[in-house]
């Protein structure tokens, strides 16, 4: 998963076992939040997606953390992405 020079957006894809509010934060290698997606309500299901816009990010390596919060519990998906301009 990552951004490309022509298409500066990507999607975080994950399975969601229950209806939840999902938020995503992208941090640089120093731990500073550089992009955040406000909580968005998603239905349970396979391959749910949250869109990330990285148009303002310079080239480099970043880390993302998607957090799903519901009455049934909390789920976290984390990973890295590389931006190439």
PDB file as gemmi writes it, atoms N, CA and C in Angstrom:
CRYST1    1.000    1.000    1.000  90.00  90.00  90.00 P 1                      
ATOM      1  N   UNK A   1       0.843  -1.153   0.000  1.00  0.00           N  
ATOM      2  CA  UNK A   1       0.000   0.000   0.000  1.00  0.00           C  
ATOM      3  C   UNK A   1       0.893   1.222   0.000  1.00  0.00           C  
ATOM      4  N   UNK A   2       0.571   2.201  -0.833  1.00  0.00           N  
ATOM      5  CA  UNK A   2       1.336   3.430  -0.844  1.00  0.00           C  
ATOM      6  C   UNK A   2       0.786   4.411  -1.842  1.00  0.00           C  
ATOM      7  N   UNK A   3       1.333   5.592  -1.837  1.00  0.00           N  
ATOM      8  CA  UNK A   3       0.932   6.627  -2.763  1.00  0.00           C  
ATOM      9  C   UNK A   3       1.802   6.509  -4.010  1.00  0.00           C  
ATOM     10  N   UNK A   4       1.328   7.013  -5.138  1.00  0.00           N  
ATOM     11  CA  UNK A   4       2.138   7.074  -6.348  1.00  0.00           C  
ATOM     12  C   UNK A   4       2.243   8.520  -6.780  1.00  0.00           C  
ATOM     13  N   UNK A   5       3.130   8.794  -7.710  1.00  0.00           N  
ATOM     14  CA  UNK A   5       3.340  10.170  -8.152  1.00  0.00           C  
ATOM     15  C   UNK A   5       2.098  10.733  -8.842  1.00  0.00           C  
ATOM     16  N   UNK A   6       1.370   9.918  -9.595  1.00  0.00           N  
ATOM     17  CA  UNK A   6       0.194  10.406 -10.304  1.00  0.00           C  
ATOM     18  C   UNK A   6      -1.038  10.447  -9.414  1.00  0.00           C  
ATOM     19  N   UNK A   7      -1.172   9.492  -8.552  1.00  0.00           N  
ATOM     20  CA  UNK A   7      -2.373   9.363  -7.729  1.00  0.00           C  
ATOM     21  C   UNK A   7      -1.969   9.527  -6.270  1.00  0.00           C  
ATOM     22  N   UNK A   8      -2.254  10.666  -5.686  1.00  0.00           N  
ATOM     23  CA  UNK A   8      -1.784  10.977  -4.335  1.00  0.00           C  
ATOM     24  C   UNK A   8      -2.741  10.538  -3.243  1.00  0.00           C  
ATOM     25  N   UNK A   9      -3.612   9.603  -3.538  1.00  0.00           N  
ATOM     26  CA  UNK A   9      -4.508   9.057  -2.523  1.00  0.00           C  
ATOM     27  C   UNK A   9      -4.362   7.544  -2.486  1.00  0.00           C  
ATOM     28  N   UNK A  10      -4.738   6.976  -1.379  1.00  0.00           N  
ATOM     29  CA  UNK A  10      -4.755   5.525  -1.241  1.00  0.00           C  
ATOM     30  C   UNK A  10      -5.871   5.165  -0.274  1.00  0.00           C  
ATOM     31  N   UNK A  11      -6.123   3.893  -0.137  1.00  0.00           N  
ATOM     32  CA  UNK A  11      -7.153   3.418   0.780  1.00  0.00           C  
ATOM     33  C   UNK A  11      -6.544   2.437   1.773  1.00  0.00           C  
ATOM     34  N   UNK A  12      -6.944   2.546   3.015  1.00  0.00           N  
ATOM     35  CA  UNK A  12      -6.626   1.547   4.023  1.00  0.00           C  
ATOM     36  C   UNK A  12      -7.791   0.560   3.976  1.00  0.00           C  
ATOM     37  N   UNK A  13      -7.503  -0.709   3.740  1.00  0.00           N  
ATOM     38  CA  UNK A  13      -8.538  -1.730   3.619  1.00  0.00           C  
ATOM     39  C   UNK A  13      -8.413  -2.708   4.778  1.00  0.00           C  
ATOM     40  N   UNK A  14      -9.546  -3.073   5.375  1.00  0.00           N  
ATOM     41  CA  UNK A  14      -9.543  -3.978   6.529  1.00  0.00           C  
ATOM     42  C   UNK A  14     -10.908  -4.639   6.644  1.00  0.00           C  
ATOM     43  N   UNK A  15     -10.964  -5.747   7.378  1.00  0.00           N  
ATOM     44  CA  UNK A  15     -12.223  -6.425   7.676  1.00  0.00           C  
ATOM     45  C   UNK A  15     -12.756  -5.885   8.993  1.00  0.00           C  
ATOM     46  N   UNK A  16     -14.049  -5.653   9.038  1.00  0.00           N  
ATOM     47  CA  UNK A  16     -14.664  -5.062  10.221  1.00  0.00           C  
ATOM     48  C   UNK A  16     -15.745  -6.006  10.740  1.00  0.00           C  
ATOM     49  N   UNK A  17     -15.522  -6.649  11.886  1.00  0.00           N  
ATOM     50  CA  UNK A  17     -16.477  -7.648  12.377  1.00  0.00           C  
ATOM     51  C   UNK A  17     -17.759  -7.057  12.957  1.00  0.00           C  
ATOM     52  N   UNK A  18     -17.793  -5.743  13.201  1.00  0.00           N  
ATOM     53  CA  UNK A  18     -18.988  -5.109  13.759  1.00  0.00           C  
ATOM     54  C   UNK A  18     -19.087  -3.664  13.265  1.00  0.00           C  
ATOM     55  N   UNK A  19     -20.271  -3.094  13.378  1.00  0.00           N  
ATOM     56  CA  UNK A  19     -20.475  -1.675  13.063  1.00  0.00           C  
ATOM     57  C   UNK A  19     -19.608  -0.864  14.010  1.00  0.00           C  
ATOM     58  N   UNK A  20     -18.836   0.086  13.471  1.00  0.00           N  
ATOM     59  CA  UNK A  20     -17.916   0.841  14.325  1.00  0.00           C  
ATOM     60  C   UNK A  20     -17.626   2.206  13.727  1.00  0.00           C  
ATOM     61  N   UNK A  21     -17.122   3.081  14.572  1.00  0.00           N  
ATOM     62  CA  UNK A  21     -16.574   4.358  14.121  1.00  0.00           C  
ATOM     63  C   UNK A  21     -15.083   4.142  13.918  1.00  0.00           C  
ATOM     64  N   UNK A  22     -14.616   4.419  12.710  1.00  0.00           N  
ATOM     65  CA  UNK A  22     -13.223   4.162  12.350  1.00  0.00           C  
ATOM     66  C   UNK A  22     -12.511   5.484  12.116  1.00  0.00           C  
ATOM     67  N   UNK A  23     -11.348   5.641  12.741  1.00  0.00           N  
ATOM     68  CA  UNK A  23     -10.513   6.823  12.517  1.00  0.00           C  
ATOM     69  C   UNK A  23      -9.126   6.349  12.098  1.00  0.00           C  
ATOM     70  N   UNK A  24      -8.444   7.188  11.326  1.00  0.00           N  
ATOM     71  CA  UNK A  24      -7.109   6.840  10.837  1.00  0.00           C  
ATOM     72  C   UNK A  24      -6.173   8.012  11.110  1.00  0.00           C  
ATOM     73  N   UNK A  25      -4.969   7.686  11.559  1.00  0.00           N  
ATOM     74  CA  UNK A  25      -3.925   8.696  11.757  1.00  0.00           C  
ATOM     75  C   UNK A  25      -2.671   8.226  11.029  1.00  0.00           C  
ATOM     76  N   UNK A  26      -2.015   9.153  10.336  1.00  0.00           N  
ATOM     77  CA  UNK A  26      -0.747   8.880   9.661  1.00  0.00           C  
ATOM     78  C   UNK A  26       0.312   9.707  10.360  1.00  0.00           C  
ATOM     79  N   UNK A  27       1.423   9.061  10.724  1.00  0.00           N  
ATOM     80  CA  UNK A  27       2.514   9.751  11.413  1.00  0.00           C  
ATOM     81  C   UNK A  27       3.795   9.628  10.592  1.00  0.00           C  
ATOM     82  N   UNK A  28       4.698  10.591  10.776  1.00  0.00           N  
ATOM     83  CA  UNK A  28       6.006  10.495  10.138  1.00  0.00           C  
ATOM     84  C   UNK A  28       6.922   9.648  11.022  1.00  0.00           C  
ATOM     85  N   UNK A  29       8.161   9.502  10.610  1.00  0.00           N  
ATOM     86  CA  UNK A  29       9.054   8.616  11.363  1.00  0.00           C  
ATOM     87  C   UNK A  29       9.429   9.176  12.738  1.00  0.00           C  
ATOM     88  N   UNK A  30       9.139  10.453  12.974  1.00  0.00           N  
ATOM     89  CA  UNK A  30       9.383  11.043  14.291  1.00  0.00           C  
ATOM     90  C   UNK A  30       8.163  10.949  15.200  1.00  0.00           C  
ATOM     91  N   UNK A  31       7.069  10.374  14.684  1.00  0.00           N  
ATOM     92  CA  UNK A  31       5.873  10.202  15.495  1.00  0.00           C  
ATOM     93  C   UNK A  31       4.895  11.363  15.452  1.00  0.00           C  
ATOM     94  N   UNK A  32       5.145  12.345  14.586  1.00  0.00           N  
ATOM     95  CA  UNK A  32       4.243  13.489  14.460  1.00  0.00           C  
ATOM     96  C   UNK A  32       3.084  13.137  13.542  1.00  0.00           C  
ATOM     97  N   UNK A  33       1.876  13.455  13.953  1.00  0.00           N  
ATOM     98  CA  UNK A  33       0.706  13.203  13.115  1.00  0.00           C  
ATOM     99  C   UNK A  33       0.716  14.175  11.948  1.00  0.00           C  
ATOM    100  N   UNK A  34       0.676  13.635  10.712  1.00  0.00           N  
ATOM    101  CA  UNK A  34       0.732  14.470   9.521  1.00  0.00           C  
ATOM    102  C   UNK A  34      -0.584  14.454   8.742  1.00  0.00           C  
ATOM    103  N   UNK A  35      -1.371  13.413   8.891  1.00  0.00           N  
ATOM    104  CA  UNK A  35      -2.691  13.312   8.273  1.00  0.00           C  
ATOM    105  C   UNK A  35      -3.599  12.584   9.253  1.00  0.00           C  
ATOM    106  N   UNK A  36      -4.818  13.070   9.396  1.00  0.00           N  
ATOM    107  CA  UNK A  36      -5.781  12.333  10.214  1.00  0.00           C  
ATOM    108  C   UNK A  36      -7.137  12.351   9.512  1.00  0.00           C  
ATOM    109  N   UNK A  37      -7.831  11.245   9.643  1.00  0.00           N  
ATOM    110  CA  UNK A  37      -9.174  11.105   9.079  1.00  0.00           C  
ATOM    111  C   UNK A  37     -10.136  11.076  10.257  1.00  0.00           C  
ATOM    112  N   UNK A  38     -11.099  11.978  10.303  1.00  0.00           N  
ATOM    113  CA  UNK A  38     -12.042  11.992  11.421  1.00  0.00           C  
ATOM    114  C   UNK A  38     -12.833  10.679  11.492  1.00  0.00           C  
ATOM    115  N   UNK A  39     -13.347  10.344  12.661  1.00  0.00           N  
ATOM    116  CA  UNK A  39     -14.117   9.104  12.791  1.00  0.00           C  
ATOM    117  C   UNK A  39     -15.260   9.038  11.782  1.00  0.00           C  
ATOM    118  N   UNK A  40     -15.396   7.871  11.182  1.00  0.00           N  
ATOM    119  CA  UNK A  40     -16.413   7.634  10.160  1.00  0.00           C  
ATOM    120  C   UNK A  40     -17.132   6.337  10.510  1.00  0.00           C  
ATOM    121  N   UNK A  41     -18.457   6.361  10.541  1.00  0.00           N  
ATOM    122  CA  UNK A  41     -19.237   5.156  10.856  1.00  0.00           C  
ATOM    123  C   UNK A  41     -19.235   4.217   9.658  1.00  0.00           C  
ATOM    124  N   UNK A  42     -18.834   2.966   9.898  1.00  0.00           N  
ATOM    125  CA  UNK A  42     -18.818   1.940   8.853  1.00  0.00           C  
ATOM    126  C   UNK A  42     -19.602   0.719   9.323  1.00  0.00           C  
ATOM    127  N   UNK A  43     -20.290   0.086   8.397  1.00  0.00           N  
ATOM    128  CA  UNK A  43     -21.012  -1.151   8.699  1.00  0.00           C  
ATOM    129  C   UNK A  43     -20.033  -2.322   8.742  1.00  0.00           C  
ATOM    130  N   UNK A  44     -20.419  -3.376   9.439  1.00  0.00           N  
ATOM    131  CA  UNK A  44     -19.606  -4.591   9.490  1.00  0.00           C  
ATOM    132  C   UNK A  44     -19.497  -5.186   8.095  1.00  0.00           C  
ATOM    133  N   UNK A  45     -18.363  -5.810   7.809  1.00  0.00           N  
ATOM    134  CA  UNK A  45     -18.204  -6.463   6.517  1.00  0.00           C  
ATOM    135  C   UNK A  45     -16.756  -6.655   6.133  1.00  0.00           C  
ATOM    136  N   UNK A  46     -16.575  -7.306   4.996  1.00  0.00           N  
ATOM    137  CA  UNK A  46     -15.247  -7.575   4.458  1.00  0.00           C  
ATOM    138  C   UNK A  46     -14.767  -6.378   3.656  1.00  0.00           C  
ATOM    139  N   UNK A  47     -13.478  -6.168   3.680  1.00  0.00           N  
ATOM    140  CA  UNK A  47     -12.803  -5.160   2.871  1.00  0.00           C  
ATOM    141  C   UNK A  47     -13.436  -3.769   2.954  1.00  0.00           C  
ATOM    142  N   UNK A  48     -13.602  -3.280   4.149  1.00  0.00           N  
ATOM    143  CA  UNK A  48     -14.043  -1.898   4.355  1.00  0.00           C  
ATOM    144  C   UNK A  48     -12.847  -0.997   4.071  1.00  0.00           C  
ATOM    145  N   UNK A  49     -13.106   0.197   3.545  1.00  0.00           N  
ATOM    146  CA  UNK A  49     -12.017   1.079   3.129  1.00  0.00           C  
ATOM    147  C   UNK A  49     -12.189   2.483   3.683  1.00  0.00           C  
ATOM    148  N   UNK A  50     -11.058   3.087   4.013  1.00  0.00           N  
ATOM    149  CA  UNK A  50     -11.008   4.491   4.403  1.00  0.00           C  
ATOM    150  C   UNK A  50      -9.997   5.159   3.482  1.00  0.00           C  
ATOM    151  N   UNK A  51     -10.392   6.265   2.874  1.00  0.00           N  
ATOM    152  CA  UNK A  51      -9.548   6.970   1.907  1.00  0.00           C  
ATOM    153  C   UNK A  51      -8.588   7.920   2.626  1.00  0.00           C  
ATOM    154  N   UNK A  52      -7.321   7.888   2.199  1.00  0.00           N  
ATOM    155  CA  UNK A  52      -6.306   8.806   2.708  1.00  0.00           C  
ATOM    156  C   UNK A  52      -5.855   9.716   1.576  1.00  0.00           C  
ATOM    157  N   UNK A  53      -5.778  11.004   1.841  1.00  0.00           N  
ATOM    158  CA  UNK A  53      -5.298  11.966   0.863  1.00  0.00           C  
ATOM    159  C   UNK A  53      -3.925  12.448   1.310  1.00  0.00           C  
ATOM    160  N   UNK A  54      -2.913  12.140   0.536  1.00  0.00           N  
ATOM    161  CA  UNK A  54      -1.554  12.529   0.895  1.00  0.00           C  
ATOM    162  C   UNK A  54      -0.958  13.552  -0.035  1.00  0.00           C  
ATOM    163  N   UNK A  55      -1.787  14.372  -0.643  1.00  0.00           N  
ATOM    164  CA  UNK A  55      -1.317  15.343  -1.632  1.00  0.00           C  
ATOM    165  C   UNK A  55      -0.292  16.322  -1.059  1.00  0.00           C  
ATOM    166  N   UNK A  56      -0.370  16.609   0.222  1.00  0.00           N  
ATOM    167  CA  UNK A  56       0.559  17.587   0.825  1.00  0.00           C  
ATOM    168  C   UNK A  56       1.791  16.938   1.440  1.00  0.00           C  
ATOM    169  N   UNK A  57       1.889  15.612   1.390  1.00  0.00           N  
ATOM    170  CA  UNK A  57       3.020  14.940   2.023  1.00  0.00           C  
ATOM    171  C   UNK A  57       4.240  14.912   1.107  1.00  0.00           C  
ATOM    172  N   UNK A  58       5.416  15.211   1.649  1.00  0.00           N  
ATOM    173  CA  UNK A  58       6.635  15.042   0.860  1.00  0.00           C  
ATOM    174  C   UNK A  58       7.012  13.566   0.794  1.00  0.00           C  
ATOM    175  N   UNK A  59       7.942  13.234  -0.088  1.00  0.00           N  
ATOM    176  CA  UNK A  59       8.410  11.855  -0.194  1.00  0.00           C  
ATOM    177  C   UNK A  59       8.943  11.387   1.147  1.00  0.00           C  
ATOM    178  N   UNK A  60       8.718  10.122   1.449  1.00  0.00           N  
ATOM    179  CA  UNK A  60       9.226   9.554   2.692  1.00  0.00           C  
ATOM    180  C   UNK A  60       8.416   8.372   3.156  1.00  0.00           C  
ATOM    181  N   UNK A  61       8.811   7.814   4.299  1.00  0.00           N  
ATOM    182  CA  UNK A  61       8.098   6.689   4.890  1.00  0.00           C  
ATOM    183  C   UNK A  61       7.223   7.198   6.020  1.00  0.00           C  
ATOM    184  N   UNK A  62       6.012   6.650   6.064  1.00  0.00           N  
ATOM    185  CA  UNK A  62       5.026   7.037   7.067  1.00  0.00           C  
ATOM    186  C   UNK A  62       4.394   5.786   7.658  1.00  0.00           C  
ATOM    187  N   UNK A  63       3.770   5.955   8.790  1.00  0.00           N  
ATOM    188  CA  UNK A  63       3.061   4.863   9.455  1.00  0.00           C  
ATOM    189  C   UNK A  63       1.608   5.258   9.639  1.00  0.00           C  
ATOM    190  N   UNK A  64       0.711   4.281   9.494  1.00  0.00           N  
ATOM    191  CA  UNK A  64      -0.702   4.570   9.702  1.00  0.00           C  
ATOM    192  C   UNK A  64      -1.252   3.690  10.799  1.00  0.00           C  
ATOM    193  N   UNK A  65      -2.307   4.169  11.424  1.00  0.00           N  
ATOM    194  CA  UNK A  65      -3.009   3.408  12.457  1.00  0.00           C  
ATOM    195  C   UNK A  65      -4.500   3.674  12.283  1.00  0.00           C  
ATOM    196  N   UNK A  66      -5.246   2.615  11.970  1.00  0.00           N  
ATOM    197  CA  UNK A  66      -6.698   2.700  11.856  1.00  0.00           C  
ATOM    198  C   UNK A  66      -7.278   2.086  13.121  1.00  0.00           C  
ATOM    199  N   UNK A  67      -8.188   2.813  13.756  1.00  0.00           N  
ATOM    200  CA  UNK A  67      -8.779   2.385  15.024  1.00  0.00           C  
ATOM    201  C   UNK A  67     -10.291   2.321  14.875  1.00  0.00           C  
ATOM    202  N   UNK A  68     -10.858   1.130  15.144  1.00  0.00           N  
ATOM    203  CA  UNK A  68     -12.313   0.934  15.069  1.00  0.00           C  
ATOM    204  C   UNK A  68     -12.845   0.807  16.486  1.00  0.00           C  
ATOM    205  N   UNK A  69     -13.806   1.660  16.827  1.00  0.00           N  
ATOM    206  CA  UNK A  69     -14.364   1.684  18.174  1.00  0.00           C  
ATOM    207  C   UNK A  69     -15.865   1.444  18.111  1.00  0.00           C  
ATOM    208  N   UNK A  70     -16.340   0.432  18.880  1.00  0.00           N  
ATOM    209  CA  UNK A  70     -17.775   0.160  18.956  1.00  0.00           C  
ATOM    210  C   UNK A  70     -18.090  -0.420  20.332  1.00  0.00           C  
ATOM    211  N   UNK A  71     -19.360  -0.673  20.566  1.00  0.00           N  
ATOM    212  CA  UNK A  71     -19.771  -1.274  21.837  1.00  0.00           C  
ATOM    213  C   UNK A  71     -19.200  -2.678  21.995  1.00  0.00           C  
ATOM    214  N   UNK A  72     -18.898  -3.338  20.887  1.00  0.00           N  
ATOM    215  CA  UNK A  72     -18.365  -4.702  20.924  1.00  0.00           C  
ATOM    216  C   UNK A  72     -16.874  -4.748  21.241  1.00  0.00           C  
ATOM    217  N   UNK A  73     -16.183  -3.641  21.091  1.00  0.00           N  
ATOM    218  CA  UNK A  73     -14.759  -3.624  21.388  1.00  0.00           C  
ATOM    219  C   UNK A  73     -13.991  -2.640  20.534  1.00  0.00           C  
ATOM    220  N   UNK A  74     -12.674  -2.773  20.591  1.00  0.00           N  
ATOM    221  CA  UNK A  74     -11.768  -1.907  19.840  1.00  0.00           C  
ATOM    222  C   UNK A  74     -10.871  -2.791  18.989  1.00  0.00           C  
ATOM    223  N   UNK A  75     -10.681  -2.408  17.734  1.00  0.00           N  
ATOM    224  CA  UNK A  75      -9.760  -3.111  16.842  1.00  0.00           C  
ATOM    225  C   UNK A  75      -8.792  -2.081  16.252  1.00  0.00           C  
ATOM    226  N   UNK A  76      -7.530  -2.475  16.102  1.00  0.00           N  
ATOM    227  CA  UNK A  76      -6.530  -1.572  15.557  1.00  0.00           C  
ATOM    228  C   UNK A  76      -5.778  -2.283  14.439  1.00  0.00           C  
ATOM    229  N   UNK A  77      -5.613  -1.580  13.315  1.00  0.00           N  
ATOM    230  CA  UNK A  77      -4.805  -2.063  12.199  1.00  0.00           C  
ATOM    231  C   UNK A  77      -3.705  -1.034  11.999  1.00  0.00           C  
ATOM    232  N   UNK A  78      -2.469  -1.494  11.899  1.00  0.00           N  
ATOM    233  CA  UNK A  78      -1.353  -0.574  11.724  1.00  0.00           C  
ATOM    234  C   UNK A  78      -0.467  -1.065  10.586  1.00  0.00           C  
ATOM    235  N   UNK A  79       0.234  -0.146   9.975  1.00  0.00           N  
ATOM    236  CA  UNK A  79       1.138  -0.499   8.884  1.00  0.00           C  
ATOM    237  C   UNK A  79       1.968   0.694   8.460  1.00  0.00           C  
ATOM    238  N   UNK A  80       2.666   0.521   7.358  1.00  0.00           N  
ATOM    239  CA  UNK A  80       3.500   1.618   6.859  1.00  0.00           C  
ATOM    240  C   UNK A  80       3.156   1.873   5.401  1.00  0.00           C  
ATOM    241  N   UNK A  81       3.498   3.067   4.953  1.00  0.00           N  
ATOM    242  CA  UNK A  81       3.337   3.408   3.549  1.00  0.00           C  
ATOM    243  C   UNK A  81       4.467   4.328   3.126  1.00  0.00           C  
ATOM    244  N   UNK A  82       4.760   4.285   1.849  1.00  0.00           N  
ATOM    245  CA  UNK A  82       5.843   5.076   1.302  1.00  0.00           C  
ATOM    246  C   UNK A  82       5.262   6.046   0.295  1.00  0.00           C  
ATOM    247  N   UNK A  83       5.640   7.300   0.403  1.00  0.00           N  
ATOM    248  CA  UNK A  83       5.197   8.334  -0.530  1.00  0.00           C  
ATOM    249  C   UNK A  83       6.372   8.656  -1.447  1.00  0.00           C  
ATOM    250  N   UNK A  84       6.136   8.585  -2.765  1.00  0.00           N  
ATOM    251  CA  UNK A  84       7.142   8.904  -3.754  1.00  0.00           C  
ATOM    252  C   UNK A  84       6.597  10.015  -4.638  1.00  0.00           C  
ATOM    253  N   UNK A  85       7.292  11.141  -4.686  1.00  0.00           N  
ATOM    254  CA  UNK A  85       6.814  12.242  -5.536  1.00  0.00           C  
ATOM    255  C   UNK A  85       7.707  12.423  -6.725  1.00  0.00           C  
TER     256      UNK A  85                                                      
END                                                                             
